[in-house]
Amino acid sequence: MPAAPPQSTGHRHPFSSLGRHLHRSVLRTCLPADALRAAMRHGGLPSGGSDALLVEAAVRIVAEDAREAEALHRALDEMHHEAIRRFESARNEIALLALWTAAAGTPDMPGAYWAVLTHPAAGRLARHHAFGDVEMLATPQPTGPLPMLLGRRSVSPRRLMEPGPEADQLDLMLQAALSAPDHGRLHPWRVIEFRSDAREGLADLFEDEKRRRDPIASAHDIRRARGHATEPPCLLAFVVSLRQRKQVPLREQWIAAGAALGNLMNAAHELGFGAIVLSGDRCFDPHIAAELGLVEGETLAAFISIGTIAEPPPDTTRPLSQTVWSCWSPQVVPLRTAQRPRVAWNFNDMEP
């Protein structure tokens, strides 16, 4: 049977319990800069600078000073008391999400955001939905056709946080990958998921590979190598499994695997997650490949990190489509300048 939605405990969640990514999001969304300064009179906020710098300073301060976190909680409660009262009617997370959905994208959203995050019934699901909606609406979205595809960006692991995708969401991503163009329906690829209980073992493999490749690696480099295995909320290995088929050349199978990987990444983006594909030297290490169970004919192409976006990636510029777009036309040679093929006649070989 499906799990029952979390019930209200009667005690609202304090601001200090929300985590730094939600601190940043709440302060950007729910509290104007002048109200933030008024609430944190003794917090050492910068006197000038942009609102973004002000929020970042406040996030650092409340992480170290519980009194300032309590002051912000009081200020937010005072500003959004009507929304808090309206959300009190929700007795479980499903009812809470219904109220949030009605408020998202309206002028009532800032108060609703504060009310839903601190509501006694708010669990991982409600917070994930509310955070995703707020960040999506706060980021300028591409307009016109194909907004999801045109807005897709790779998000580095350091900009990702929990939660990662649930099993059903990961299944949807794989279904999207299986829908990619694939000559012969060979599906010449597979993924390996590294769940939490396997991460330390994978980190040992990454550390071992780093030490073999760089015997004088520093402690920082070793920690970083291990972090590549332990830090992503969801971590997958993408394995290309080529098949010997006369009618399907190997290069077409590589194309099919790449198309599947692209679909998987697009599906993660459409579901509201950030993701990135990373390879590096460890993907060429035969010991790691053997430990992960790869067999002859398989290639460890990359590792995929997926999670909730804690910090949007920096802006980037796309190349113009004309840089990859050309038109072909046949080379028509005028008849008067065409070189006719020469024919060497050998009359001795001709039949009588």
C-alpha positions in Angstrom: 0.0 0.0 0.0 1.2 3.6 -0.7 2.6 5.4 2.3 0.2 7.8 4.0 1.0 11.5 3.6 2.8 13.1 6.6 0.3 14.4 9.2 0.5 17.6 11.0 2.5 17.5 14.3 1.1 20.9 15.5 4.6 22.5 15.6 5.8 24.7 12.8 9.3 24.2 11.5 11.7 27.0 12.6 13.7 28.9 10.0 16.9 27.5 11.3 15.9 24.0 10.4 15.3 24.6 6.7 18.9 24.4 5.4 21.0 27.0 3.7 19.5 26.4 0.2 16.0 27.2 1.6 17.4 30.1 3.6 18.6 31.7 0.5 15.4 31.0 -1.4 13.2 32.3 1.4 15.1 35.5 1.8 15.1 36.2 -1.9 11.3 35.4 -2.2 9.6 36.3 1.1 11.5 39.2 2.6 12.3 42.6 0.9 15.8 44.0 1.5 14.7 46.8 3.8 12.7 44.3 6.0 15.7 42.0 6.0 18.0 44.8 7.3 15.4 45.8 9.9 15.2 42.2 11.2 18.9 41.7 11.4 20.0 44.9 13.1 23.0 43.4 14.9 24.0 40.8 12.2 26.7 42.8 10.5 25.0 43.0 7.1 26.9 45.0 4.4 25.8 48.6 4.2 25.8 48.6 0.4 25.8 46.3 -2.5 23.1 44.4 -4.4 20.2 42.5 -2.9 21.9 39.2 -3.9 25.0 40.1 -1.8 22.8 41.1 1.1 21.0 37.7 1.0 24.3 35.8 0.8 25.6 37.7 3.8 22.4 37.0 5.8 22.6 33.2 4.9 26.1 33.1 6.3 25.2 34.9 9.5 22.1 32.9 10.4 24.1 29.7 9.9 26.3 30.8 12.8 23.9 32.9 15.0 20.7 31.3 16.2 19.4 34.6 17.5 19.5 36.1 14.1 17.7 33.1 12.7 15.0 33.5 15.3 14.7 37.2 14.5 14.2 36.4 10.8 11.6 33.8 11.7 9.6 36.4 13.7 9.9 39.0 10.9 8.7 36.5 8.3 5.8 35.4 10.5 4.7 39.0 11.0 4.8 39.8 7.3 3.0 36.7 6.2 0.6 36.0 9.1 -2.4 35.9 6.8 -0.9 33.1 4.6 0.1 31.2 7.7 -3.5 31.3 9.0 -4.8 30.3 5.6 -2.5 27.2 5.5 -3.5 26.1 9.0 -6.4 24.2 7.5 -4.1 21.6 5.9 -4.0 18.5 8.0 -1.6 16.5 5.8 1.0 17.0 3.0 -1.5 16.3 0.2 -3.8 19.1 1.4 -0.8 21.4 1.9 0.3 20.8 -1.7 -3.2 21.6 -2.9 -3.0 25.0 -1.2 0.5 25.6 -2.5 -0.5 24.8 -6.1 -3.3 27.3 -5.9 -1.0 30.1 -4.7 2.1 29.4 -6.9 2.7 32.0 -9.5 0.2 34.5 -7.9 0.8 37.6 -5.8 0.2 35.4 -2.8 3.2 33.2 -3.5 5.8 34.8 -1.2 3.5 34.3 1.9 2.4 30.9 0.7 6.0 29.8 0.3 6.9 30.7 3.9 3.7 29.1 5.1 4.3 25.8 3.3 7.9 25.4 4.2 7.3 25.9 7.9 3.9 24.1 8.1 3.9 21.1 10.6 2.8 18.7 7.8 5.6 19.8 5.4 7.8 16.9 4.4 10.3 16.4 1.7 7.7 16.2 -1.1 6.0 19.5 -0.3 9.3 21.4 0.2 10.8 19.9 -3.1 7.7 21.0 -5.1 7.5 24.5 -3.5 11.3 25.1 -3.9 11.2 23.9 -7.5 8.2 26.1 -8.4 9.7 29.2 -6.8 13.2 28.8 -8.4 11.6 28.1 -11.8 9.4 31.2 -11.7 12.3 33.3 -10.4 14.5 32.4 -13.4 13.7 33.9 -16.7 12.4 31.1 -18.9 12.8 30.8 -22.7 9.8 31.8 -24.6 8.3 30.4 -27.7 8.5 26.8 -28.8 10.7 24.2 -27.1 11.2 26.2 -23.9 12.4 23.1 -21.9 15.0 22.1 -24.5 16.2 25.6 -25.1 16.6 26.2 -21.4 18.5 23.0 -20.5 21.9 23.6 -18.8 24.4 21.3 -17.2 24.7 21.8 -13.5 27.9 21.0 -11.7 27.8 18.6 -8.7 28.7 21.4 -6.3 25.5 23.2 -7.3 23.4 20.2 -6.6 21.8 19.1 -3.3 19.3 16.6 -1.9 16.8 15.4 -2.8 17.7 13.4 -5.8 15.1 11.7 -8.0 12.9 9.1 -6.4 12.8 5.6 -8.0 9.7 6.5 -10.1 11.3 9.6 -11.4 14.5 7.8 -12.3 12.4 5.2 -14.1 10.8 8.0 -16.2 14.2 9.2 -17.2 15.2 5.8 -18.3 12.0 5.4 -20.2 12.8 8.6 -22.0 16.3 7.3 -22.8 14.8 4.1 -24.2 12.6 6.2 -26.5 15.6 7.7 -28.3 16.4 6.8 -32.0 18.0 3.3 -32.0 18.7 1.4 -35.3 17.9 -2.2 -34.7 16.5 -1.6 -31.3 19.7 -2.8 -29.7 19.7 -0.4 -26.8 23.5 -0.5 -26.8 23.9 1.1 -23.3 23.0 0.5 -19.7 23.2 2.5 -16.4 24.5 1.5 -13.0 23.0 3.3 -10.0 25.2 3.9 -6.9 22.9 4.0 -3.9 23.9 5.4 -0.5 25.2 2.1 0.9 27.6 1.7 -2.1 29.1 5.2 -2.2 32.0 4.6 0.2 33.0 1.5 -1.8 33.0 3.6 -5.0 34.9 6.4 -3.2 37.6 3.8 -2.4 37.8 2.9 -6.1 38.1 6.5 -7.0 40.8 7.1 -4.4 42.8 4.0 -5.5 42.6 5.2 -9.1 43.8 8.7 -8.2 46.8 7.3 -6.2 47.8 5.0 -9.0 47.6 7.8 -11.5 49.2 10.4 -9.2 51.4 8.8 -6.4 52.1 12.2 -4.9 48.5 13.4 -4.9 47.7 15.8 -2.0 45.2 15.2 0.7 43.0 17.8 -0.9 43.1 15.9 -4.2 42.2 12.6 -2.5 39.2 14.2 -0.7 38.1 15.7 -4.0 38.3 12.3 -5.7 36.3 10.7 -3.0 33.8 13.5 -3.1 33.0 12.8 -6.7 31.6 9.4 -5.5 29.9 10.6 -2.3 28.5 14.0 -2.9 26.0 13.8 -5.8 22.5 13.2 -4.6 22.0 10.6 -7.4 24.9 9.1 -9.2 24.8 6.8 -12.3 27.4 5.3 -14.5 26.6 5.3 -18.2 27.9 2.2 -20.0 28.0 1.8 -23.7 27.5 -1.9 -24.6 28.2 -2.4 -28.3 26.8 -5.5 -30.1 28.3 -7.3 -33.1 25.5 -6.9 -35.7 26.2 -7.0 -39.4 23.3 -4.6 -40.2 24.0 -2.1 -37.4 27.6 -0.7 -37.6 29.3 0.2 -34.4 29.3 3.9 -35.1 25.5 3.8 -35.4 25.4 2.1 -32.0 27.5 4.9 -30.5 25.1 7.4 -32.0 22.1 5.5 -30.4 23.8 5.5 -27.0 24.5 9.3 -27.3 20.9 9.9 -28.2 19.7 7.9 -25.2 22.0 9.9 -22.9 20.7 13.1 -24.3 17.1 12.0 -23.7 17.9 11.0 -20.1 19.5 14.4 -19.4 16.5 16.3 -21.0 14.1 14.2 -18.9 15.9 15.1 -15.7 15.7 18.8 -16.6 12.0 18.5 -17.4 11.3 16.9 -14.1 12.9 19.9 -12.3 16.4 18.4 -11.5 19.8 19.6 -12.4 22.2 17.1 -14.0 25.7 16.8 -15.6 27.7 14.2 -17.5 31.3 13.9 -16.4 34.0 11.5 -17.6 37.7 12.0 -16.9 40.6 9.6 -16.4 38.7 7.2 -14.1 36.4 6.3 -17.0 39.5 4.8 -18.8 40.7 2.9 -15.8 40.4 -0.9 -16.4 40.4 -1.7 -12.7 37.3 0.5 -12.1 35.6 -0.9 -15.1 36.2 -4.5 -13.9 35.0 -3.7 -10.4 31.8 -2.2 -11.8 31.2 -5.4 -13.8 31.9 -4.2 -17.3 32.6 -7.0 -19.8 34.4 -7.1 -23.1 32.9 -4.8 -25.6 31.6 -2.4 -23.0 32.9 1.1 -22.3 32.5 3.2 -19.1 31.5 6.4 -21.0 30.7 8.7 -18.1 29.2 9.3 -14.7 25.9 11.2 -14.4 25.2 13.4 -11.3 21.5 14.4 -10.7 20.0 16.4 -7.9 18.0 19.4 -6.9 19.5 22.7 -8.0 20.9 24.5 -5.0 22.4 27.3 -7.0 21.6 28.1 -10.7 24.6 27.7 -13.0 26.1 30.9 -14.4 24.7 32.5 -17.5 26.2 31.2 -20.8 25.9 32.1 -24.4 24.8 29.6 -27.1 26.5 29.6 -30.5 24.5 30.6 -33.5 22.8 27.8 -35.3 24.6 28.9 -38.5 27.9 27.6 -37.0 26.6 24.0 -37.5 24.2 24.6 -40.3 25.2 24.4 -44.0 23.5 23.6 -47.2 24.8 21.3 -49.9 24.4 21.6 -53.6 25.8 19.5 -56.4 28.8 20.8 -58.2 27.5 21.4 -61.7 30.3 21.5 -64.3 29.5 23.3 -67.6 29.5 20.9 -70.6 32.0 22.9 -72.6 34.7 22.6 -69.9 33.9 19.1 -68.7 36.7 16.6 -69.0 35.5 13.6 -70.9 36.9 10.3 -69.8 39.6 8.9 -72.1 39.0 5.5 -73.6 42.0 3.3 -74.6 41.0 1.2 -77.5 42.8 -2.2 -78.0 41.6 -3.6 -81.2 43.4 -6.8 -80.7 41.2 -7.7 -77.7 37.9 -6.9 -79.6 35.8 -9.8 -80.7 35.3 -10.2 -84.4 
